[in-house]
Amino acid sequence: MRPKIQTNLILSCISFMFLLMEESSAKLVESKELHTSHLNKLQSVTVANSDEDFDNNLPSIIRAVAGTTAYLSCKPKASRNKTVSWVRHRDLHVLTVGHFTYTTDVRFGAHYGQSAGDWSLQIKSVQPRDSGLYDCQIGTQPPKSFSVRLQVYGDPFQ
């Protein structure tokens, strides 16, 4: 894909995400097909990773027992005036943008720790199917990300 086309695709997807932020949650469910088509286009976008953009002292692997709540955290170093999103890597589903949640799965939510400056993806009642990579992305050009691997284990008491 040529760089100009790729840049236009990225800008189109970012514009779409901001439009979604203005929609009510009921309209978000109705626009799922349109949202999914834009996400499919994102599969060709390469995300640049940089140690300079995130606090690497946070864990990149989170282990959780099925049925508990998992918190995946990232701390962008310069996130002021930048949008932070959480994306599930296996299907490139945008789960959250800022404080807004873009999934019908009510177990997911984003939390911002203002004093620490960190963003957390909360997943309630985690299941083994939730295992995998999740990307914390900041809205720069090109987007920068910090990946966190979630490993969910079955309940040892069952």
Phi and psi in degrees as GROMACS dihedral restraints (atoms count N, CA, C in turn):
[ dihedral_restraints ]
;  ai    aj    ak    al  type     phi  dphi    fc
    3     4     5     6     1   -71.4    20    10
    4     5     6     7     1   149.5    20    10
    6     7     8     9     1   -57.8    20    10
    7     8     9    10     1   -38.7    20    10
    9    10    11    12     1   -66.4    20    10
   10    11    12    13     1   -41.8    20    10
   12    13    14    15     1   -65.5    20    10
   13    14    15    16     1   -41.9    20    10
   15    16    17    18     1   -63.8    20    10
   16    17    18    19     1   -41.4    20    10
   18    19    20    21     1   -63.3    20    10
   19    20    21    22     1   -43.3    20    10
   21    22    23    24     1   -63.3    20    10
   22    23    24    25     1   -38.1    20    10
   24    25    26    27     1   -64.0    20    10
   25    26    27    28     1   -44.5    20    10
   27    28    29    30     1   -61.8    20    10
   28    29    30    31     1   -46.9    20    10
   30    31    32    33     1   -62.6    20    10
   31    32    33    34     1   -38.1    20    10
   33    34    35    36     1   -63.3    20    10
   34    35    36    37     1   -44.3    20    10
   36    37    38    39     1   -66.5    20    10
   37    38    39    40     1   -40.0    20    10
   39    40    41    42     1   -64.8    20    10
   40    41    42    43     1   -42.8    20    10
   42    43    44    45     1   -60.4    20    10
   43    44    45    46     1   -41.9    20    10
   45    46    47    48     1   -62.2    20    10
   46    47    48    49     1   -41.1    20    10
   48    49    50    51     1   -63.8    20    10
   49    50    51    52     1   -38.6    20    10
   51    52    53    54     1   -68.9    20    10
   52    53    54    55     1   -33.8    20    10
   54    55    56    57     1   -63.1    20    10
   55    56    57    58     1   -40.9    20    10
   57    58    59    60     1   -62.9    20    10
   58    59    60    61     1   -33.7    20    10
   60    61    62    63     1   -62.2    20    10
   61    62    63    64     1   -27.8    20    10
   63    64    65    66     1   -85.8    20    10
   64    65    66    67     1   -13.7    20    10
   66    67    68    69     1   -79.9    20    10
   67    68    69    70     1   154.1    20    10
   69    70    71    72     1   -76.6    20    10
   70    71    72    73     1   162.1    20    10
   72    73    74    75     1   -63.5    20    10
   73    74    75    76     1   -31.4    20    10
   75    76    77    78     1   -65.3    20    10
   76    77    78    79     1   -40.8    20    10
   78    79    80    81     1   -71.0    20    10
   79    80    81    82     1   -26.5    20    10
   81    82    83    84     1   -64.0    20    10
   82    83    84    85     1   -39.0    20    10
   84    85    86    87     1   -64.5    20    10
   85    86    87    88     1   -40.7    20    10
   87    88    89    90     1   -66.5    20    10
   88    89    90    91     1   -29.8    20    10
   90    91    92    93     1   -93.0    20    10
   91    92    93    94     1    15.4    20    10
   93    94    95    96     1   -59.5    20    10
   94    95    96    97     1   -41.6    20    10
   96    97    98    99     1   -62.5    20    10
   97    98    99   100     1   -42.7    20    10
   99   100   101   102     1   -65.1    20    10
  100   101   102   103     1   -42.2    20    10
  102   103   104   105     1   -61.0    20    10
  103   104   105   106     1   -43.4    20    10
  105   106   107   108     1   -64.0    20    10
  106   107   108   109     1   -39.0    20    10
  108   109   110   111     1   -65.2    20    10
  109   110   111   112     1   -37.2    20    10
  111   112   113   114     1   -67.9    20    10
  112   113   114   115     1   -37.5    20    10
  114   115   116   117     1   -65.6    20    10
  115   116   117   118     1   -36.7    20    10
  117   118   119   120     1   -61.9    20    10
  118   119   120   121     1   -34.9    20    10
  120   121   122   123     1   -68.5    20    10
  121   122   123   124     1   -28.4    20    10
  123   124   125   126     1   -69.7    20    10
  124   125   126   127     1   -16.3    20    10
  126   127   128   129     1   -59.4    20    10
  127   128   129   130     1   -25.6    20    10
  129   130   131   132     1   -88.0    20    10
  130   131   132   133     1    -3.1    20    10
  132   133   134   135     1   -83.4    20    10
  133   134   135   136     1   129.0    20    10
  135   136   137   138     1   -90.6    20    10
  136   137   138   139     1   129.0    20    10
  138   139   140   141     1   -96.1    20    10
  139   140   141   142     1   128.0    20    10
  141   142   143   144     1   -85.0    20    10
  142   143   144   145     1   130.2    20    10
  144   145   146   147     1  -102.2    20    10
  145   146   147   148     1   141.2    20    10
  147   148   149   150     1  -146.6    20    10
  148   149   150   151     1   127.6    20    10
  150   151   152   153     1   -64.2    20    10
  151   152   153   154     1   -23.9    20    10
  153   154   155   156     1   -75.1    20    10
  154   155   156   157     1   -16.0    20    10
  156   157   158   159     1   -95.7    20    10
  157   158   159   160     1   -15.9    20    10
  159   160   161   162     1  -134.6    20    10
  160   161   162   163     1   151.3    20    10
  162   163   164   165     1   -73.9    20    10
  163   164   165   166     1   112.1    20    10
  165   166   167   168     1   -86.5    20    10
  166   167   168   169     1     8.6    20    10
  168   169   170   171     1   -80.9    20    10
  169   170   171   172     1   -10.9    20    10
  171   172   173   174     1   -81.1    20    10
  172   173   174   175     1   149.0    20    10
  174   175   176   177     1   -67.0    20    10
  175   176   177   178     1   142.1    20    10
  177   178   179   180     1  -100.9    20    10
  178   179   180   181     1    -2.2    20    10
  180   181   182   183     1  -129.7    20    10
  181   182   183   184     1   125.9    20    10
  183   184   185   186     1  -118.0    20    10
  184   185   186   187     1   128.4    20    10
  186   187   188   189     1  -109.7    20    10
  187   188   189   190     1   135.6    20    10
  189   190   191   192     1  -142.1    20    10
  190   191   192   193     1   152.6    20    10
  192   193   194   195     1   -91.7    20    10
  193   194   195   196     1   137.9    20    10
  195   196   197   198     1   -52.2    20    10
  196   197   198   199     1   136.5    20    10
  198   199   200   201     1    95.0    20    10
  199   200   201   202     1   -14.6    20    10
  201   202   203   204     1   -91.9    20    10
  202   203   204   205     1   179.8    20    10
  204   205   206   207     1  -102.5    20    10
  205   206   207   208     1   131.0    20    10
  207   208   209   210     1  -107.8    20    10
  208   209   210   211     1   142.7    20    10
  210   211   212   213     1  -122.1    20    10
  211   212   213   214     1   118.4    20    10
  213   214   215   216     1  -103.4    20    10
  214   215   216   217     1   126.7    20    10
  216   217   218   219     1  -121.3    20    10
  217   218   219   220     1   149.3    20    10
  219   220   221   222     1  -145.1    20    10
  220   221   222   223     1   153.8    20    10
  222   223   224   225     1  -134.5    20    10
  223   224   225   226     1    93.7    20    10
  225   226   227   228     1   -64.7    20    10
  226   227   228   229     1   139.3    20    10
  228   229   230   231     1   -74.6    20    10
  229   230   231   232     1   -31.8    20    10
  231   232   233   234     1  -133.7    20    10
  232   233   234   235     1    67.3    20    10
  234   235   236   237     1   -94.7    20    10
  235   236   237   238     1    -0.9    20    10
  237   238   239   240     1   -59.9    20    10
  238   239   240   241     1   130.3    20    10
  240   241   242   243     1    64.7    20    10
  241   242   243   244     1    17.1    20    10
  243   244   245   246     1  -117.7    20    10
  244   245   246   247     1   141.5    20    10
  246   247   248   249     1   -83.5    20    10
  247   248   249   250     1   133.8    20    10
  249   250   251   252     1  -107.4    20    10
  250   251   252   253     1   129.8    20    10
  252   253   254   255     1  -126.4    20    10
  253   254   255   256     1   151.0    20    10
  255   256   257   258     1  -112.7    20    10
  256   257   258   259     1   129.0    20    10
  258   259   260   261     1  -125.5    20    10
  259   260   261   262     1   130.0    20    10
  261   262   263   264     1   -78.6    20    10
  262   263   264   265     1   123.0    20    10
  264   265   266   267     1   -68.5    20    10
  265   266   267   268     1   -36.8    20    10
  267   268   269   270     1   -62.9    20    10
  268   269   270   271     1   -32.7    20    10
  270   271   272   273     1  -127.7    20    10
  271   272   273   274     1     8.3    20    10
  273   274   275   276     1    55.7    20    10
  274   275   276   277     1    32.0    20    10
  276   277   278   279     1   -78.1    20    10
  277   278   279   280     1   123.2    20    10
  279   280   281   282     1   -75.4    20    10
  280   281   282   283     1   113.1    20    10
  282   283   284   285     1   -87.1    20    10
  283   284   285   286     1   -43.9    20    10
  285   286   287   288     1  -141.9    20    10
  286   287   288   289     1   151.5    20    10
  288   289   290   291     1  -134.0    20    10
  289   290   291   292     1   113.6    20    10
  291   292   293   294     1    60.5    20    10
  292   293   294   295     1  -131.2    20    10
  294   295   296   297     1   -88.6    20    10
  295   296   297   298     1    -3.6    20    10
  297   298   299   300     1   -89.4    20    10
  298   299   300   301     1   137.1    20    10
  300   301   302   303     1  -102.8    20    10
  301   302   303   304     1   131.8    20    10
  303   304   305   306     1  -118.8    20    10
  304   305   306   307     1    49.1    20    10
  306   307   308   309     1  -145.0    20    10
  307   308   309   310     1   148.4    20    10
  309   310   311   312     1   -79.7    20    10
  310   311   312   313     1    -7.5    20    10
  312   313   314   315     1   -79.2    20    10
  313   314   315   316     1   106.3    20    10
  315   316   317   318     1   -69.9    20    10
  316   317   318   319     1    -4.5    20    10
  318   319   320   321     1   -73.9    20    10
  319   320   321   322     1   -18.1    20    10
  321   322   323   324     1   -96.2    20    10
  322   323   324   325     1   141.9    20    10
  324   325   326   327     1  -162.8    20    10
  325   326   327   328     1   154.8    20    10
  327   328   329   330     1  -108.6    20    10
  328   329   330   331     1   143.0    20    10
  330   331   332   333     1  -134.9    20    10
  331   332   333   334     1   138.1    20    10
  333   334   335   336     1  -113.5    20    10
  334   335   336   337     1   124.4    20    10
  336   337   338   339     1   -93.1    20    10
  337   338   339   340     1    97.6    20    10
  339   340   341   342     1   -60.7    20    10
  340   341   342   343     1   -40.3    20    10
  342   343   344   345     1   -68.2    20    10
  343   344   345   346     1   -37.9    20    10
  345   346   347   348     1   -91.1    20    10
  346   347   348   349     1   -20.1    20    10
  348   349   350   351     1    74.4    20    10
  349   350   351   352     1    25.7    20    10
  351   352   353   354     1  -110.3    20    10
  352   353   354   355     1   152.1    20    10
  354   355   356   357     1  -110.3    20    10
  355   356   357   358     1   134.7    20    10
  357   358   359   360     1  -123.0    20    10
  358   359   360   361     1   139.2    20    10
  360   361   362   363     1   -98.2    20    10
  361   362   363   364     1   118.5    20    10
  363   364   365   366     1   -97.8    20    10
  364   365   366   367     1   129.0    20    10
  366   367   368   369     1  -123.7    20    10
  367   368   369   370     1   109.2    20    10
  369   370   371   372     1   -81.3    20    10
  370   371   372   373     1   150.1    20    10
  372   373   374   375     1    46.3    20    10
  373   374   375   376     1    56.6    20    10
  375   376   377   378     1   -60.4    20    10
  376   377   378   379     1   148.9    20    10
  378   379   380   381     1  -124.6    20    10
  379   380   381   382     1   157.2    20    10
  381   382   383   384     1   -53.7    20    10
  382   383   384   385     1   -31.6    20    10
  384   385   386   387     1   -66.7    20    10
  385   386   387   388     1   -16.0    20    10
  387   388   389   390     1   -78.5    20    10
  388   389   390   391     1   -10.8    20    10
  390   391   392   393     1   -59.9    20    10
  391   392   393   394     1   145.0    20    10
  393   394   395   396     1   140.9    20    10
  394   395   396   397     1  -171.4    20    10
  396   397   398   399     1   -87.4    20    10
  397   398   399   400     1   140.1    20    10
  399   400   401   402     1  -128.4    20    10
  400   401   402   403     1   135.3    20    10
  402   403   404   405     1  -108.4    20    10
  403   404   405   406     1   129.3    20    10
  405   406   407   408     1   -93.6    20    10
  406   407   408   409     1   118.2    20    10
  408   409   410   411     1  -118.0    20    10
  409   410   411   412     1   142.9    20    10
  411   412   413   414     1  -107.9    20    10
  412   413   414   415     1   143.6    20    10
  414   415   416   417     1   -78.6    20    10
  415   416   417   418     1    71.4    20    10
  417   418   419   420     1  -112.5    20    10
  418   419   420   421     1   173.6    20    10
  420   421   422   423     1  -114.8    20    10
  421   422   423   424     1   112.3    20    10
  423   424   425   426     1   -73.9    20    10
  424   425   426   427     1   163.5    20    10
  426   427   428   429     1   -60.7    20    10
  427   428   429   430     1   145.0    20    10
  429   430   431   432     1  -112.7    20    10
  430   431   432   433     1   146.8    20    10
  432   433   434   435     1  -140.5    20    10
  433   434   435   436     1   158.0    20    10
  435   436   437   438     1  -126.5    20    10
  436   437   438   439     1   120.4    20    10
  438   439   440   441     1   -94.8    20    10
  439   440   441   442     1   138.4    20    10
  441   442   443   444     1  -126.1    20    10
  442   443   444   445     1   129.5    20    10
  444   445   446   447     1   -97.4    20    10
  445   446   447   448     1   126.2    20    10
  447   448   449   450     1  -101.6    20    10
  448   449   450   451     1   128.3    20    10
  450   451   452   453     1  -119.5    20    10
  451   452   453   454     1   116.8    20    10
  453   454   455   456     1  -108.6    20    10
  454   455   456   457     1   128.6    20    10
  456   457   458   459     1  -111.0    20    10
  457   458   459   460     1   148.7    20    10
  459   460   461   462     1   -60.9    20    10
  460   461   462   463     1   156.1    20    10
  462   463   464   465     1   -65.5    20    10
  463   464   465   466     1   118.5    20    10
  465   466   467   468     1   -68.5    20    10
  466   467   468   469     1   -12.0    20    10
  468   469   470   471     1   -95.3    20    10
  469   470   471   472     1     1.5    20    10
